[in-house]
Amino acid sequence: MGILFLSPEAQGFDFSAVGPQDVVIVPAFGVTISDFETLRRIGAVVVDTTCGSVLNVWKRVDTYARDGLTALIHGKYYHEETRATASQVEKHTGGRYLVVRDMDEARIVCEYIEGRGDRAAFVSRFAAGASPAFDPAIDLQRIGVANQTTMLARESIAIGEAIGASMERRFGADYRAANFRTFDTICSATQDRQDAVEELLRESLDVMVVVGGYNSSNTISLAAICATHVPTFHVEDADCLDPVSGTIRHRPAGAHDEIETTAWLPATGPLRVGITAGASTPNNKIGEAVARIFATRGVDPASLA
């Protein structure tokens, strides 16, 4: 059909191949304000499929910037959704944002709020994830917490609590009440899967298989949850499982590269395998993975119908 996929660059999407006669489909994680403006200038027909959960985060960040609070975003500064969310502060003069990847980075922010941080080290650490000319001495005095919708929910909540507690220790409860806000903006599909995995892990599982893209943030979060409780194999799809050789190609939680593991399933004896998948993993891909897991143990899935 002549569909062209545009890959995001460091400064946004490259729309040089797009003309006014084209239709541009904005993805579920949205695009930055500057990308929207570029598309308007080009005059292309824009079909905006930005997810409602993402729009909810944008509204929060827009409100923070409007009211003079810095938007502290739990997310990956390079992720398209977080970049789009951070750009929402641009609607307001002096709007500011800071992206923290995890609790370790949140603790650095807490230390600075409480007067124990080093300015040069802070600015260097967050250079790629902060608004231009970000000044921690000024811009961490009033904070509103939001998050990339596919992050680990419990960590997002913990980060919000930690930042609020630091502000209270430094400035007092009344100051915190007036100058700190936080909301849980994890998307429902992500939250439902994380809740389901937490429940599944209460079972006596021998192994967990997580099906979904290696670049899928919500799938990575599921693998991280599982890996703390049971041997976990994050696979992109059923092609990663070879029933003949008994090998599995997977990416370990926290790693960047795919590896191959042999004899990942015991050849004999009772076995309990847990299955979960990312929010956008098609059902047929999950079914194919399940079939290959059975085949690895020499079981024909059709015989179980």
N, C-alpha and C positions, 0 to 999 in steps of 0.2 A: 504493500500500500504506500510505499515511499515514506514511511515513518522514520524520522531521525531522532536519535536520543542525544540530548545535550548534556554533556558532563560538566559539573561545577568546577570552576577554576578558583584560584586563591581569592580573586576579587569578585567572584560571582560567576554566573553562567555566561558563556560566549554565545551571543545571539547574532553573530555576523552572518550566519547562514539563513537567518529568518527575515522574511519580507512581509509586506502588508497583505499579501495574498495567502499567507500561511495561517494555520490553526496551531496554537501552542497550548498544550495541556500542562497546567501547573500541578506538580505532584502533591501527594497527601501531606508531606511535611512542609509544604509551602515554599516560597522564595522571599528574598529580602525586599524591602521597600524599593531599593534602587533597581532591582530586577523588574519589579512591576512597572516602575516609571520608564524603564528602557522599552518594555513591550508596548506601553502606551504610545511612546514616541514612534516606534516602528509602525504601529497601526495594525498589528496582527490581531486575529480573533483569539481571545484568551478564554480558555475553559478552566476555571479555577476549581480544583478538586481538593483544596486544603481541608484537612480533617477538622471536624468540629472541636475535638479535644485540643488541637493545636491552636485554633482560633481562641479558645478559652484562655490559654496561656498568654496569647498576644494581648488580650484584653487586660489581663492582670498587669503585664509589663507596661502597657500603655498607661494604666492608672498610676502605677508607681512613678513613672517618669513625669506624668502630669502633676503629681503631688510632691515632686522634688525628692523622691527616694531613689536610691541606686537599686537597679534590678540585679540581684545576685542569683544567677541561673545555675542550677545543678545540671551539668550536661557536658558534652564534648565540644570544645570551642570550634572544631573543624567540621562538625556535623551540619548538614544542610538545615536541619530543623532549628538547631540552636542559633546558627547564623541568622536565620530568618527572624527568630524570636528577638534576638539582641537588637536587630535593626529597628524594632518598633520604638525604641527610645528616640530615634531620629526625628520623630514627629514633634518633639518638644525641645526647645532651646535648652541646652545644658543637660540633656538626658544622658544618663550614665548606666553602664552595665559592667558586671564582672562575672566570668564563667569559672566555676570550680568543678573539677572532674570527679572528685571523690571526697571522702571524709578527711583524708590526709591534707588535701589542699584547703578544705574548710577549716581545719585546725590552724593553718597558717593565718587565715583571715581572722580567726578568733584571737590569736596571739596579738595581732596588730591592733584589733579593736581594744584589747585590754592593755595596750601600751608597751608590749614586749617585742614588737616587730622591728625589722630593719627596712627602711624605706627603699634603698637601692636594691636589696635582695628581693623585696616584694614586687617592685615594678618589673624587675627582670624575669621573675618566675611567671607573672601573669601577663607579660607583654602581648602575647598572641590572643589572650582571652579577655581583654579589657577595652573599654571605649577609649578613644584617643585622649591623650593628656590626663589619664586617670590618676588622681591624687588620693592615695589611701588615707592620708591624714584628714582629708575633707570628705571624701566620697564614701567612707565607711561609717559616717555618723548617723545616717538615716538609710535603712535597708528594707527592701521587700524581696522575699524569696520566691522563686518560681523554679520550674525544672523542665528539661527536655522530657517529653511525655513517655518515652520508652526506657527511662532509667529505672534502677532498682528502687522500688517505692520505699522500702524501709530505710534505705540510705538517704533518700530525699527528705523524709520526715526527720531523721536524726540530724541532718545538716541544719535544717530549719531550727530545731530545738537548740542545737549547739550555738548557732549564731545569736539567737535570742537570749540565751543564758549569758553569753559573753557581754552583750550590750547591757544586760541588767547588772552584772557584776561591776562593769565600768561606770555606768551612769545612773543606775537605780531603776526600780520597778516602774515608777511613773514615766521616766524617760523612755523605757522600752515600750510601754503601752502606747505612747504617742508617736514613736519613731521607728517601729519595727512591725512588719506584717509578714505573714506566711500563709500559703494555701497549698493544699495537695492537688497538683494538676497532672498527675499520672493518668494516662488515658484508660478508659474502662476496659478495653480489650487487653491491654497490658496488665492491668490490675487483676482482672479475672484469671488470667493465666498464672500470674505469680501466686495468687491465693490457692488455685487448684494444685499447683506444684507443692506448695507448703503442706497441703492436706495429703497429697500422694506420698510425700516423703515420710509420713507417719507410718506407712506400711513397711514391712521388712523386705526392702528391695535389695537385689544383688547388683543391679546395674541400672543406669538411666541413660536413655537415648533422647537427645534433643535435636529436632529436625528443623532446619531453617538456615537462611543465608549467613555467611560469616561476617557480612557487613551489616547485619540486622541488629540494631541496638537492643530491641526487646528480647530477641532470641539469645543474645549474649548474656543478658541479665538472667534469663532462665537457667542457662548453663552455669552461671556463677552461683546461683542459689543451690542447685543440685550438687555441684562439685564439693560443697562443704559437708555433705551428708553421705554421699554414695559415689562409687566410681561412675564418672559421667563422660559420655561421648557425644560431642556436638558435631553432627554431620550436615552437610548442605542438602543432600537428597539421598535417595535410595542407591544411586550409583556409587556411593561411598562404601557400601556394604557388599562384599564378595562372598556369597555362601559357599562357593567351591573351595576357595583357599582359606576361608575362615578369617580373613583380614578385614579391617575397617580403617578407612581414611577419616580422620577427624581433627578438630582443632581443640586442644585442651583449654580449659577456662583460664583466661588471663594471658594466653599465648597469642602470637601473631601469625604463626605458620601452621600449616596442616601437617600432620604426621600420620604414619601408618602403624597400626598395632595388630599383631597376630594373636590368635587364640584368645580373643577378647571375651568370648563366651565359653564357659566350661563345656566340654563335649558331652558329658553325661550328668545325670542327677537332676533333682528338682531345681528350678530357676525362676526367679520373679524379676521381670524386666519392666521398668517404667518407661512410658513414652510421653513426651510433650513436644510442642512445636510452637514456633513463632506466630504472632498474630496474623501475618500475611502468608503463611505457608499453606498452599492449596491442600485440600483434603486428599486428593488423589496422590499427592507426594507423600503424605503421611501414611496412607494405605500401602503404597509401594514399599516404604521402609519397613512397615510391620511385616509384610509378606517376606521380605528378605531376612528379617530376624528369625522368623519361623524356619525358613529354608536353611539358615545356618545351622540350626539344630536338626535338620533332616526331616522337618515337618512340612507337609503340603498344606498351605492355608485353606485350599478348597475342601480338604477332608474335615475341616472344623465347622463347615457351614451347616 
